[in-house]
Amino acid sequence: QVQLVESGGGLVQPGGSLRLSCAASGSIFGIYPMGWYRQVPGKQREFVAGIGGVGNTNYVDSVKGRFTISRDNDKNTVYLQMNSLKPEDTAVYYCYISIHHYYWGQGTQVTVSS
């Protein structure tokens, strides 16, 4: 069994920054891809950023240059540094780890509003 616990969401003004964290625990025997999706009510969950075991990264076009994903393999933790936030970044952000299938965190709300 694998558990993911997210933290770092909140309310921020446009142009501001937030850093999300996601710690994985449980039956993890190796280094696996991790990353973030986000979802707004009434829409499908959208891929935001992912990072492989060797640090290779990819991003959805709308966040390139503003968001940075990183990881600490010793802590099984993935981070998402979000800068220059826009109102359209408002969503519930979910982290995942891919071990044969996806395990998900509970989600953390990010609200960008003045």
C-alpha positions in Angstrom: 0.0 0.0 0.0 1.2 3.5 -0.9 0.1 6.8 0.7 0.6 10.3 -0.6 0.3 13.4 1.6 0.2 16.8 0.0 0.7 20.2 1.6 1.3 23.8 0.6 -1.9 25.0 -1.0 -3.7 28.1 -0.2 -4.9 31.5 -1.3 -2.4 33.8 -3.2 -2.7 37.0 -5.2 -2.1 37.0 -9.0 1.7 37.1 -9.6 2.4 35.4 -6.3 4.1 32.1 -5.5 3.3 28.9 -3.7 5.3 25.7 -3.2 3.5 22.4 -3.0 4.9 19.3 -1.4 3.9 15.7 -1.6 5.4 12.9 0.5 5.0 9.3 -0.5 5.2 6.4 2.0 4.5 2.7 2.3 5.5 -0.1 0.0 7.9 1.8 -2.2 11.0 -0.1 -3.2 12.7 2.0 -5.8 12.5 5.4 -7.5 9.4 5.9 -9.6 7.9 8.7 -11.7 6.0 11.3 -9.7 4.2 14.5 -10.5 1.1 16.7 -10.4 -2.3 17.0 -11.9 -5.0 19.6 -11.3 -8.7 19.7 -11.6 -11.4 22.4 -11.5 -15.1 21.6 -11.0 -16.8 20.3 -14.1 -13.5 19.6 -16.0 -11.3 16.6 -16.4 -8.1 16.3 -14.4 -5.3 18.0 -16.2 -1.6 17.0 -16.2 0.6 19.8 -14.9 4.1 18.4 -14.4 6.0 15.1 -14.0 9.5 14.1 -13.0 11.2 10.7 -13.7 13.5 8.8 -11.5 16.6 10.4 -13.0 15.2 13.9 -12.8 13.8 14.3 -16.3 10.9 16.6 -16.3 7.9 17.6 -18.5 5.3 20.3 -18.2 2.0 21.3 -19.7 2.6 24.3 -22.0 0.5 26.7 -19.9 2.9 26.4 -16.9 6.3 26.3 -18.7 8.6 29.0 -17.4 6.5 29.5 -14.3 6.4 26.2 -12.5 9.3 24.0 -11.5 9.0 20.4 -10.4 11.7 18.7 -8.3 12.1 15.7 -6.0 14.1 14.4 -3.1 14.5 10.7 -3.6 15.8 10.1 0.0 12.4 11.4 1.3 10.2 10.1 -1.6 9.0 13.7 -1.9 8.0 15.7 -4.9 7.7 19.5 -5.0 6.0 22.0 -7.3 7.3 25.5 -7.1 4.7 27.8 -8.7 5.6 31.3 -9.6 3.8 34.1 -11.4 0.5 32.5 -10.6 -2.6 33.4 -12.6 -6.3 33.1 -11.7 -6.5 30.3 -14.3 -4.1 28.2 -12.1 -6.9 28.0 -9.5 -7.7 24.3 -9.0 -7.3 21.3 -6.7 -3.8 20.0 -7.2 -3.2 16.2 -6.9 0.2 14.5 -6.7 0.8 11.0 -8.0 3.4 8.3 -8.0 3.4 5.7 -10.8 4.1 2.2 -9.5 2.5 -0.2 -11.9 -0.5 2.1 -11.7 -1.1 5.6 -10.3 -1.5 6.3 -6.6 -3.0 9.7 -5.8 -2.9 12.2 -2.9 -6.0 13.7 -1.4 -5.6 17.0 -3.2 -4.7 20.5 -2.0 -6.6 23.6 -3.1 -4.8 26.4 -4.8 -6.7 29.7 -5.2 -5.3 32.6 -7.1 -7.4 35.7 -6.6 -7.1 39.3 -5.6 
